[in-house]
Amino acid sequence: MKPLNTISLNYTILLIFCAPNLFCLKAPANGTGEAALAAQSSDRGGTCKSMVESNGYDCEEHWVITKDGYVLNVLRIPLGRFVGCRKARNRPPVLLQHGMLLDARSWMLLPPKRSLPFNLADNGYDVWLVNSRGTEYSEGHTSLNNYDPAYWNWSWDELVAYDLPATFQYVYNQTGQKLHFVGHSQGTLMVMAAMSRDQLLNMLRSAALLCPIAYLRHTTSLLARFITDNFIAEIICRIPSVDCSNMFTPYTGQNCCIKRSKTEIFLDHQPQPTAMKNVIHMCQMVRRGTLTMYDYNDCDENIKHYGQPTPPAYNMTCIPNDLPIFLSYGGADALSDVNDVKLLLDCLKHHDPGKIVVQCIESYAHADYLMAEKAKEDVYDPLIAFLNKLP
């Protein structure tokens, strides 16, 4: 069995979402490389067949290899379902990036008429959905097996440095157009960190940030705090103050508008693996209130990796002031806490007012942005209206 500090988070924090049904672990795959993963995805039926084509949309599977060897599965919904949409040409590409412990399927938990990818496709956009490294359909590597501890030696720094650039470049090469980007939770952190370092901007048309994560000091999530304070996940449901009949609330905050049936659909596909190093990196952000690269807590190790004794910071004030941004956050979100969002907005205070839309939905928590019954009217329609106005 793999050592606990290197295995995917399925073996630890999975309890957050799966309790009281504790038997939902997934066995890791043995194959490596693009061909092995393509065959594996085909054997499973894949998300294209199960969640896209089954709803009447065309779907393509693509494979993107990062510079450090991870093989990422990327889905493409090239056309809308209706006749008028299918005749459109030069459809602007939109890349959707999911959050931690999730994968591309998290965007499609609502019925097609209400979910963001299908609405984007029906509104004339070329939709791309990425599965981050280590998740079920992106388990491959050109040389490492995912039982190897080295496979899990990454945090969101590597998602910024390798996964996003590889995916952006691939979609840009395929479409010949700059990308609109839509991120949820950790997905927003990834793109903001990249933009703060002047990366991807030559291929980026706009950024939509749903439940933005930049600062985490004020997070009120009971389970996030518990994980931070203890470093490893214990038997979550033994905490007296945690109600395990509601698997989202202790982690995300009181989601206002999610039906129980959507929770059951969520548990059919999620949570997905991530690296323990990624969780530790997030914990560092919570404890210190900082936004830096991973801290090895050893001057020599930091010097080895960064050329300095402390990890470099990501400076949110360096995000270009003229980049079109749509930012939406929830007043009840326990992860993307309002006070932390205000810190981010303060960094963006000099942004061109004509290039930024800020939306606060007081009743929404973290998961409402993916599964609320009125997410289309509350979030997706305003987002698409924002994109439609851009040149």
C-alpha positions as CSV (number, residue, x, y, z in Angstrom):
1,M,0.0,0.0,0.0
2,K,1.2,3.5,-0.8
3,P,2.4,5.7,2.0
4,L,-0.3,8.0,3.3
5,N,1.6,11.2,2.6
6,T,1.9,10.5,-1.1
7,I,-1.4,8.8,-2.1
8,S,-4.3,10.5,-3.5
9,L,-6.7,12.3,-1.2
10,N,-9.3,9.6,-1.7
11,Y,-7.6,7.8,1.1
12,T,-7.9,10.6,3.5
13,I,-10.2,13.6,2.9
14,L,-12.7,11.4,1.0
15,L,-14.6,11.2,4.2
16,I,-15.6,14.9,3.8
17,F,-18.0,14.0,1.0
18,C,-18.6,10.2,1.3
19,A,-19.6,9.9,5.0
20,P,-21.6,8.1,6.1
21,N,-21.1,5.9,3.0
22,L,-17.4,5.2,3.5
23,F,-16.9,2.6,0.8
24,C,-16.6,4.8,-2.3
25,L,-12.8,4.6,-2.9
26,K,-11.7,4.0,-6.5
27,A,-8.8,1.8,-7.4
28,P,-6.0,3.6,-9.2
29,A,-5.2,2.7,-12.8
30,N,-2.1,0.9,-13.9
31,G,-1.6,2.3,-17.4
32,T,0.7,5.1,-18.3
33,G,1.0,7.3,-21.4
34,E,-1.6,8.8,-23.8
35,A,-2.5,5.6,-25.6
36,A,-3.1,3.7,-22.3
37,L,-5.3,6.4,-20.9
38,A,-7.3,6.7,-24.2
39,A,-8.0,3.0,-24.2
40,Q,-8.9,3.1,-20.5
41,S,-11.3,6.0,-21.0
42,S,-12.9,4.1,-23.9
43,D,-13.3,1.0,-21.8
44,R,-15.2,3.0,-19.2
45,G,-17.5,4.6,-21.6
46,G,-16.1,8.0,-20.8
47,T,-17.8,11.3,-19.9
48,C,-18.5,12.0,-23.6
49,K,-20.9,9.1,-23.9
50,S,-22.4,9.2,-20.4
51,M,-23.0,12.9,-19.9
52,V,-22.7,14.7,-23.2
53,E,-23.7,12.6,-26.2
54,S,-26.5,11.1,-24.1
55,N,-28.0,14.6,-23.9
56,G,-27.8,15.1,-27.7
57,Y,-24.6,17.0,-28.0
58,D,-21.5,16.2,-30.0
59,C,-18.4,15.5,-27.9
60,E,-14.7,14.9,-28.6
61,E,-12.0,13.6,-26.3
62,H,-8.6,15.1,-26.5
63,W,-5.3,14.3,-24.7
64,V,-2.9,16.9,-23.5
65,I,0.6,16.1,-22.3
66,T,2.2,18.5,-19.8
67,K,5.9,19.3,-19.8
68,D,6.3,17.2,-16.6
69,G,4.6,14.2,-18.3
70,Y,1.0,14.1,-17.0
71,V,-1.6,13.1,-19.6
72,L,-4.7,15.2,-19.2
73,N,-8.1,14.3,-20.6
74,V,-9.9,17.3,-22.1
75,L,-13.5,17.2,-23.4
76,R,-14.8,19.3,-26.2
77,I,-18.4,20.2,-27.0
78,P,-17.9,21.9,-30.3
79,L,-21.5,22.7,-31.2
80,G,-24.8,23.5,-29.7
81,R,-27.7,21.1,-29.9
82,F,-30.0,23.3,-32.0
83,V,-29.9,23.7,-35.8
84,G,-29.0,27.4,-35.7
85,C,-26.1,26.8,-33.3
86,R,-24.7,24.0,-35.4
87,K,-24.2,26.3,-38.4
88,A,-22.1,28.8,-36.5
89,R,-18.4,29.2,-37.4
90,N,-15.5,30.6,-35.6
91,R,-17.1,29.9,-32.3
92,P,-15.1,31.5,-29.4
93,P,-13.4,28.8,-27.3
94,V,-14.3,28.7,-23.5
95,L,-12.2,26.6,-21.2
96,L,-13.8,25.4,-18.0
97,Q,-11.5,24.4,-15.1
98,H,-12.9,22.6,-12.1
99,G,-11.9,22.9,-8.4
100,M,-10.1,20.6,-6.0
101,L,-11.5,17.1,-5.4
102,L,-13.7,17.5,-8.5
103,D,-13.4,16.9,-12.3
104,A,-15.0,18.0,-15.5
105,R,-18.2,16.2,-14.6
106,S,-18.8,18.7,-11.8
107,W,-19.9,21.2,-14.5
108,M,-22.7,18.9,-15.8
109,L,-24.6,17.9,-12.6
110,L,-27.6,19.9,-13.5
111,P,-29.9,19.0,-16.4
112,P,-28.6,20.2,-19.8
113,K,-30.9,23.2,-20.1
114,R,-29.6,24.4,-16.8
115,S,-25.9,23.5,-16.8
116,L,-23.1,25.9,-17.9
117,P,-21.3,23.9,-20.6
118,F,-24.4,23.1,-22.5
119,N,-25.7,26.7,-22.2
120,L,-22.4,28.0,-23.5
121,A,-22.5,25.6,-26.5
122,D,-26.1,26.6,-27.3
123,N,-25.1,30.2,-27.2
124,G,-22.4,29.8,-29.8
125,Y,-19.3,28.9,-27.8
126,D,-16.8,26.1,-28.4
127,V,-16.6,24.5,-25.0
128,W,-13.6,22.7,-23.5
129,L,-13.6,21.0,-20.1
130,V,-10.3,19.8,-18.6
131,N,-9.8,17.0,-16.1
132,S,-6.9,17.9,-13.9
133,R,-4.0,15.5,-13.2
134,G,-4.7,12.6,-10.9
135,T,-8.4,12.6,-11.5
136,E,-10.2,9.5,-12.9
137,Y,-9.8,10.3,-16.6
138,S,-6.4,12.0,-16.2
139,E,-4.5,9.3,-14.3
140,G,-1.8,8.8,-17.0
141,H,1.8,9.8,-17.1
142,T,4.4,9.3,-19.8
143,S,6.8,7.5,-17.4
144,L,5.3,7.3,-13.9
145,N,2.7,4.9,-12.5
146,N,0.2,6.5,-10.2
147,Y,1.2,4.1,-7.4
148,D,4.6,5.8,-7.5
149,P,5.0,8.5,-4.7
150,A,6.7,10.7,-7.3
151,Y,3.5,10.8,-9.3
152,W,1.8,12.7,-6.4
153,N,4.7,15.1,-5.7
154,W,2.8,18.3,-6.8
155,S,0.6,21.1,-5.5
156,W,-1.4,23.7,-7.3
157,D,2.0,25.4,-8.2
158,E,2.4,22.6,-10.8
159,L,-1.1,23.1,-12.0
160,V,-0.2,26.7,-12.7
161,A,3.2,26.0,-14.1
162,Y,2.3,23.0,-16.3
163,D,-1.3,22.0,-16.6
164,L,-2.8,25.4,-17.5
165,P,-0.1,26.3,-20.1
166,A,-0.3,22.9,-21.8
167,T,-4.1,23.1,-21.9
168,F,-4.3,26.7,-23.1
169,Q,-1.7,26.1,-25.8
170,Y,-3.5,23.0,-27.0
171,V,-6.9,24.7,-27.2
172,Y,-5.3,27.8,-28.8
173,N,-3.6,25.6,-31.4
174,Q,-6.8,23.7,-32.2
175,T,-9.0,26.8,-32.5
176,G,-6.7,29.5,-33.6
177,Q,-8.4,31.9,-31.1
178,K,-7.8,33.3,-27.7
179,L,-9.7,31.6,-24.9
180,H,-12.4,32.7,-22.5
181,F,-11.6,31.0,-19.1
182,V,-14.2,30.0,-16.5
183,G,-12.9,28.6,-13.2
184,H,-14.5,27.4,-10.0
185,S,-12.7,27.4,-6.7
186,Q,-9.2,26.1,-7.1
187,G,-9.6,26.7,-10.9
188,T,-9.8,30.4,-10.1
189,L,-6.7,30.3,-8.0
190,M,-4.8,28.6,-10.9
191,V,-5.6,31.3,-13.5
192,M,-5.1,34.2,-11.1
193,A,-1.7,32.9,-10.1
194,A,-0.7,32.5,-13.7
195,M,-2.0,36.0,-14.6
196,S,-0.1,37.5,-11.7
197,R,3.1,36.2,-13.2
198,D,2.3,37.5,-16.7
199,Q,1.6,34.0,-18.0
200,L,-1.1,32.9,-20.5
201,L,-2.1,36.5,-21.3
202,N,-1.2,36.1,-24.9
203,M,-3.9,33.4,-25.2
204,L,-6.5,34.7,-22.8
205,R,-9.5,36.7,-23.8
206,S,-11.3,36.9,-20.5
207,A,-11.5,35.3,-17.1
208,A,-14.7,34.3,-15.1
209,L,-14.0,33.6,-11.4
210,L,-16.7,31.6,-9.6
211,C,-16.1,31.3,-5.8
212,P,-12.6,32.8,-6.2
213,I,-9.9,31.4,-4.1
214,A,-6.9,33.7,-3.5
215,Y,-6.8,34.2,0.2
216,L,-8.0,31.6,2.8
217,R,-7.3,33.1,6.2
218,H,-10.9,33.8,7.0
219,T,-12.4,30.5,5.8
220,T,-15.1,29.4,8.2
221,S,-15.4,25.9,6.8
222,L,-15.4,23.6,9.8
223,L,-13.8,20.7,8.0
224,A,-11.3,22.8,6.2
225,R,-10.2,24.2,9.5
226,F,-10.1,20.7,11.0
227,I,-7.9,19.4,8.2
228,T,-5.7,22.5,8.5
229,D,-5.2,22.1,12.2
230,N,-4.5,18.4,12.1
231,F,-2.8,18.0,8.7
232,I,-4.6,14.6,8.0
233,A,-8.2,13.7,7.8
234,E,-9.5,11.7,10.7
235,I,-12.9,10.1,11.0
236,I,-14.9,13.2,10.2
237,C,-18.3,12.0,11.3
238,R,-17.0,11.5,14.9
239,I,-16.8,15.3,15.4
240,P,-19.9,16.1,17.5
241,S,-20.6,19.3,15.7
242,V,-20.6,17.8,12.2
243,D,-23.9,16.6,10.8
244,C,-23.0,13.8,8.4
245,S,-26.5,13.7,7.0
246,N,-25.5,16.8,5.1
247,M,-22.2,16.1,3.4
248,F,-21.7,19.6,1.8
249,T,-22.5,22.0,4.6
250,P,-19.6,21.3,7.0
251,Y,-17.1,21.9,4.1
252,T,-18.7,24.4,1.8
253,G,-21.1,26.4,4.0
254,Q,-24.9,26.2,4.0
255,N,-25.8,25.8,0.3
256,C,-29.2,27.3,-0.3
257,C,-30.6,25.7,-3.3
258,I,-29.4,22.1,-3.9
259,K,-31.8,19.2,-4.0
260,R,-30.9,16.0,-2.3
261,S,-31.1,14.2,-5.7
262,K,-28.3,16.4,-7.0
263,T,-26.1,15.4,-4.0
264,E,-26.7,11.7,-4.9
265,I,-25.6,12.5,-8.5
266,F,-22.6,14.3,-7.2
267,L,-21.5,11.2,-5.2
268,D,-21.7,9.0,-8.2
269,H,-18.7,10.9,-9.7
270,Q,-17.0,12.8,-6.9
271,P,-14.8,13.3,-4.9
272,Q,-11.8,12.9,-7.2
273,P,-8.2,12.4,-6.1
274,T,-5.7,15.2,-5.4
275,A,-2.1,15.1,-4.0
276,M,-1.6,15.5,-0.2
277,K,1.0,18.1,-1.1
278,N,-1.7,20.1,-2.7
279,V,-3.8,19.9,0.5
280,I,-0.8,20.9,2.6
281,H,-0.2,23.9,0.3
282,M,-3.8,25.0,0.9
283,C,-3.4,24.6,4.6
284,Q,-0.4,26.9,4.5
285,M,-2.6,29.5,2.9
286,V,-5.2,29.1,5.7
287,R,-2.7,29.3,8.5
288,R,-0.6,32.2,7.3
289,G,-3.1,34.2,5.3
290,T,-0.5,34.4,2.5
291,L,-0.5,33.6,-1.2
292,T,2.9,32.1,-2.0
293,M,4.3,29.0,-3.6
294,Y,4.6,25.8,-1.6
295,D,6.8,26.3,1.5
296,Y,9.1,23.3,2.2
297,N,9.6,24.7,5.7
298,D,13.3,24.3,5.2
299,C,15.5,27.1,4.0
300,D,17.8,24.8,2.1
301,E,14.9,23.1,0.3
302,N,13.4,26.5,-0.5
303,I,16.7,27.7,-1.8
304,K,17.0,24.6,-3.9
305,H,13.6,25.1,-5.5
306,Y,13.3,28.9,-5.6
307,G,16.8,30.3,-5.1
308,Q,15.7,32.0,-1.9
309,P,15.0,30.9,1.7
310,T,11.2,31.7,1.5
311,P,8.8,30.8,-1.2
312,P,8.0,33.5,-3.8
313,A,4.6,35.3,-3.5
314,Y,1.9,35.5,-6.1
315,N,1.0,39.1,-6.4
316,M,-2.7,39.6,-7.3
317,T,-2.1,43.3,-7.9
318,C,-0.1,42.3,-11.0
319,I,-3.3,41.0,-12.8
320,P,-3.6,43.2,-15.9
321,N,-6.1,46.0,-15.2
322,D,-7.6,45.8,-18.7
323,L,-8.4,42.1,-18.8
324,P,-12.2,41.5,-18.8
325,I,-13.1,39.7,-15.6
326,F,-16.4,38.4,-14.3
327,L,-16.2,37.6,-10.6
328,S,-19.0,36.0,-8.6
329,Y,-19.0,35.0,-4.9
330,G,-21.5,33.8,-2.4
331,G,-22.4,35.4,0.9
332,A,-22.8,32.0,2.6
333,D,-19.6,30.5,1.2
334,A,-17.4,29.0,4.0
335,L,-14.4,28.3,1.7
336,S,-14.3,31.4,-0.5
337,D,-15.2,33.6,2.5
338,V,-16.6,37.1,1.9
339,N,-13.7,38.7,3.9
340,D,-11.1,36.9,1.8
341,V,-12.9,37.8,-1.4
342,K,-12.8,41.5,-0.2
343,L,-9.0,41.1,0.1
344,L,-8.8,40.0,-3.5
345,L,-11.1,42.8,-4.6
346,D,-8.9,45.3,-2.9
347,C,-6.0,44.0,-5.0
348,L,-8.2,44.6,-8.1
349,K,-9.3,48.1,-7.0
350,H,-7.4,49.8,-9.8
351,H,-9.0,47.5,-12.4
352,D,-10.6,49.3,-15.4
353,P,-14.2,49.6,-14.1
354,G,-15.5,48.9,-17.6
355,K,-13.7,45.6,-17.7
356,I,-14.8,44.0,-14.5
357,V,-18.2,42.7,-13.3
358,V,-18.5,41.8,-9.6
359,Q,-21.5,39.8,-8.4
360,C,-22.4,38.7,-4.9
361,I,-25.2,36.3,-4.3
362,E,-25.9,36.5,-0.6
363,S,-27.6,33.1,-0.2
364,Y,-25.1,31.1,-2.2
365,A,-22.4,28.8,-0.8
366,H,-19.6,27.0,-2.6
367,A,-21.5,24.1,-4.2
368,D,-24.5,26.3,-5.2
369,Y,-22.4,27.5,-8.2
370,L,-22.4,24.0,-9.6
371,M,-25.7,22.5,-8.4
372,A,-28.2,25.2,-7.4
373,E,-31.6,24.9,-9.1
374,K,-31.4,28.6,-10.1
375,A,-27.7,28.7,-10.9
376,K,-28.6,29.3,-14.6
377,E,-30.6,32.4,-13.8
378,D,-28.5,33.7,-11.0
379,V,-25.0,33.0,-12.4
380,Y,-24.8,31.5,-15.9
381,D,-27.1,33.8,-17.7
382,P,-25.2,36.9,-16.4
383,L,-21.9,35.3,-17.2
384,I,-22.9,34.5,-20.8
385,A,-24.3,38.0,-21.2
386,F,-20.9,39.3,-20.0
387,L,-19.1,37.1,-22.6
388,N,-21.5,38.1,-25.4
389,K,-20.6,41.8,-25.0
390,L,-16.9,41.2,-25.4
391,P,-15.3,41.7,-28.8
